[in-house]
Amino acid sequence: MPIHIKDNISYYSFPIFEEYNLIHGVFMRRGGCSLEPWDSLNLATSVGDSRAAVIENRRRITEILKLEDNSIYDVWQVHSNRVISTDQPRGLDIPHLKADAIITGNPDVTLLMLFADCVPIMFYDPEKDVAAIAHAGWQGTVNGVVIETVKKLQTIFGTDPKNLIVCIGPSIRVDHYEVGQDVEKEIKNSFIETEEIIIKQDGKIFLDLQNANRFLLKQYGVKNIFISKICTACNAQDWFSHRAENGKTGRFAVVMTVHKRKDNEYEN
């Protein structure tokens, strides 16, 4: 994943999305105005940070990407499998809807979702020119939020799963994601095969969330899947990590649009 730095803000992009000149970014935690423990590019008010700081951080992100700061559509993430399709931004004074995946085909809408260990999953259908982001923790994974996202793309836009390009962004990786027997049971009830998803070592149970979502996507006919292989818990200096920071941290932003750049050059 290429890294781009401007005005102390760093973000990653996926080369496959760059080939389509899509404006998108997975933003690291530096370059914002939030104070500890949300330092510094925190995008969530739900963790205790001030609304003014979050709004300013949103503005900085859209400025870096040369997008309108009033173009954002986001939701209240609740670890569900609910998917919302929108053709309009969400005004700052309009209440959030509860969901864990969002879709748009409007280039004037900027999709934004928040993460701090859960898996960011970005979708693009080049045939229909539609984008989506899903948020998958273990509950969203068990409930198939990625499958519901593909189904919604099929229903609304006529997407063929084999045409989708899906990129899985930074999240907690298997060696840092220990779970209990209750989660193990849920996974086993939801997956046909679990040997590459559940890893047992030294009497402990570990869950591979990235691989679990890749498995679901492939099972549903998605062929083009790219994984960042970045662990948020290993790299808490760069990414907010709920596990590594004992729950006292911010949320980093994943941004995606179907807006195209005029060229394939990012400012560094």
C-alpha positions in Angstrom: 0.0 0.0 0.0 1.5 3.4 -1.0 1.7 6.0 1.8 1.0 9.7 1.1 2.0 12.5 3.4 0.8 16.1 3.4 0.6 18.7 6.2 1.6 16.0 8.7 -1.3 13.8 7.7 -0.5 10.3 6.4 -2.8 7.9 4.6 -2.5 4.7 2.6 -4.1 4.0 -0.7 -4.6 0.7 -2.6 -2.8 0.5 -6.0 -5.7 -1.3 -7.6 -8.0 1.6 -6.8 -5.4 4.1 -8.0 -5.6 2.4 -11.4 -9.2 3.6 -11.6 -8.1 7.1 -10.2 -10.6 6.6 -7.3 -10.2 9.2 -4.5 -9.8 7.1 -1.3 -7.7 6.8 1.7 -7.0 4.8 4.9 -5.9 7.5 7.3 -3.3 7.0 10.0 -3.6 8.6 13.4 -1.2 11.6 13.0 -1.8 15.1 11.8 -5.0 16.0 13.7 -5.9 18.3 16.5 -7.3 15.8 19.1 -5.6 15.6 22.5 -4.5 12.4 24.4 -5.7 9.7 24.5 -7.3 10.4 21.1 -4.2 12.0 19.6 -4.4 13.1 17.0 -6.5 12.5 13.9 -9.4 11.0 15.7 -12.7 11.0 13.8 -15.1 9.7 16.5 -17.1 11.7 19.1 -18.3 8.5 20.7 -15.0 7.9 22.5 -15.0 11.1 24.5 -13.2 13.5 22.2 -14.7 17.0 21.6 -17.1 17.5 18.7 -15.1 20.6 17.6 -11.9 18.6 17.3 -13.6 15.8 15.3 -15.2 18.3 12.9 -11.8 19.9 12.3 -10.2 16.6 11.7 -12.9 15.8 9.2 -12.2 19.0 7.5 -8.4 18.3 7.3 -9.1 14.9 5.7 -11.4 16.2 3.0 -9.0 19.1 2.3 -6.1 16.6 1.8 -8.2 14.6 -0.7 -9.5 17.8 -2.3 -13.1 16.9 -1.5 -15.9 19.1 -0.2 -16.1 19.0 3.6 -19.9 18.8 3.5 -19.8 15.7 1.2 -19.4 13.1 3.9 -21.9 10.4 4.6 -21.3 8.3 7.8 -23.3 6.1 10.1 -23.5 5.1 13.8 -21.6 1.8 13.7 -23.2 -0.9 15.9 -21.6 -4.2 14.8 -24.6 -5.2 12.7 -25.0 -6.4 9.2 -27.2 -3.5 8.1 -26.3 -1.8 4.8 -27.4 1.7 3.8 -27.3 3.0 0.2 -27.2 6.8 -0.1 -27.0 9.4 -2.9 -26.8 12.3 -0.4 -24.3 13.4 2.2 -25.3 13.5 5.9 -25.5 17.0 7.3 -23.7 17.5 10.6 -27.0 18.3 12.3 -28.8 15.2 10.9 -28.8 12.2 13.2 -26.7 9.2 12.2 -28.5 6.1 11.1 -27.3 2.8 12.6 -25.5 0.5 10.2 -22.1 -1.1 9.4 -21.9 -0.7 5.6 -22.6 2.2 3.3 -22.9 2.4 -0.5 -23.0 5.2 -3.0 -22.9 5.7 -6.8 -22.9 9.5 -6.5 -19.4 11.1 -7.0 -20.5 14.0 -4.9 -20.8 11.8 -1.8 -17.8 10.8 0.3 -18.2 7.6 2.3 -16.5 7.6 5.7 -16.3 4.8 8.3 -14.3 4.5 11.5 -12.0 1.8 12.8 -9.7 0.8 15.7 -9.0 -2.9 15.1 -12.2 -4.0 13.3 -11.7 -4.8 9.6 -12.3 -2.1 7.0 -13.5 -3.6 3.7 -13.7 -1.3 0.6 -15.7 -2.3 -2.5 -15.6 -0.9 -6.0 -17.6 -2.1 -9.0 -15.9 -0.6 -12.1 -18.8 -1.8 -14.3 -21.5 0.1 -12.4 -19.2 2.8 -10.9 -20.4 2.3 -7.3 -18.4 2.1 -4.1 -19.0 0.8 -0.6 -17.3 0.4 2.8 -18.1 -2.2 5.4 -17.1 -2.4 9.1 -16.5 -6.0 10.3 -15.7 -6.9 13.9 -16.3 -10.5 15.0 -20.1 -9.8 15.3 -20.3 -8.2 11.8 -18.3 -11.1 10.4 -20.5 -13.7 12.0 -23.6 -11.9 10.7 -22.1 -11.6 7.2 -22.0 -7.8 6.8 -19.7 -8.3 3.7 -22.3 -10.6 2.1 -25.1 -8.2 2.9 -23.1 -5.4 1.2 -22.6 -7.5 -2.0 -26.3 -8.4 -2.0 -27.3 -4.7 -1.7 -25.0 -3.8 -4.5 -26.6 -6.6 -6.6 -30.2 -5.5 -5.7 -29.7 -1.7 -6.2 -27.0 -1.5 -8.9 -27.1 -4.9 -10.6 -23.5 -5.6 -9.5 -22.0 -9.0 -10.6 -19.8 -10.2 -7.6 -17.1 -11.3 -10.0 -16.6 -7.7 -11.2 -16.1 -6.4 -7.7 -12.7 -5.2 -6.5 -12.5 -5.6 -2.7 -9.6 -4.2 -0.5 -9.2 -5.2 3.1 -7.5 -2.5 5.1 -5.5 -2.4 8.4 -7.0 -4.2 11.3 -6.0 -6.4 14.2 -4.4 -9.6 13.0 -4.7 -13.1 14.2 -1.7 -13.2 16.5 -3.1 -10.3 18.6 -6.8 -11.2 18.5 -7.4 -13.7 21.3 -11.1 -14.6 21.8 -13.1 -16.7 24.1 -15.0 -19.9 23.6 -18.2 -18.0 23.1 -16.8 -16.3 20.0 -15.3 -19.6 18.8 -18.7 -21.2 19.0 -20.3 -18.4 17.0 -17.7 -18.7 14.3 -18.0 -22.4 14.1 -21.8 -22.0 13.7 -21.4 -19.5 10.9 -18.5 -21.0 8.8 -18.3 -24.3 7.0 -14.5 -24.5 7.5 -12.7 -22.8 10.3 -9.1 -24.2 10.3 -7.7 -21.1 8.6 -9.9 -18.8 10.7 -9.6 -20.1 14.2 -6.0 -20.7 15.4 -5.3 -22.5 18.7 -2.0 -22.1 20.4 -0.8 -22.7 24.0 -4.3 -23.2 25.2 -5.5 -19.9 23.7 -8.0 -19.2 20.8 -7.1 -16.6 18.1 -9.4 -15.4 15.4 -8.3 -14.3 11.9 -10.9 -11.6 11.0 -9.3 -10.6 7.7 -9.2 -14.2 6.5 -12.7 -14.9 7.7 -14.1 -12.0 5.6 -12.0 -13.0 2.6 -13.4 -16.5 2.9 -17.0 -15.1 2.9 -16.4 -13.0 -0.1 -14.8 -15.8 -2.1 -17.7 -18.1 -1.1 -20.1 -15.5 -2.6 -18.3 -15.2 -5.9 -15.9 -12.3 -5.3 -12.6 -13.0 -7.0 -10.6 -9.8 -6.8 -9.6 -9.4 -3.1 -6.6 -7.5 -1.9 -5.4 -7.5 1.8 -3.2 -4.9 3.4 -1.6 -7.3 6.0 -1.1 -4.4 8.4 -1.9 -5.1 12.0 -3.3 -2.2 14.0 -2.4 -3.7 17.4 1.3 -4.2 16.3 1.5 -0.6 15.1 -0.5 1.5 17.6 1.9 4.3 17.0 0.4 4.6 13.5 -3.2 3.3 14.0 -5.7 3.5 16.7 -6.0 0.1 18.4 -8.8 -0.7 20.9 -7.0 -3.8 22.1 -3.4 -2.4 22.3 -4.6 0.7 24.0 -7.0 -0.9 26.5 -10.0 0.8 25.0 -8.8 4.3 25.6 -8.1 5.5 22.0 -9.6 7.2 19.0 -10.9 5.9 15.6 -9.1 6.3 12.3 -11.0 7.1 9.1 -11.4 5.1 5.9 -12.7 7.2 3.1 -13.9 6.2 -0.3 -15.7 7.8 -3.3 -16.5 7.1 -6.9 -15.0 10.6 -7.6 -12.1 10.3 -10.1 -8.9 12.2 -10.1 -8.0 14.0 -13.3 -4.7 12.1 -13.3 -3.1 9.3 -11.3 -0.8 11.4 -9.2 -1.0 11.8 -5.5 0.5 14.8 -3.7 3.3 13.8 -1.3 
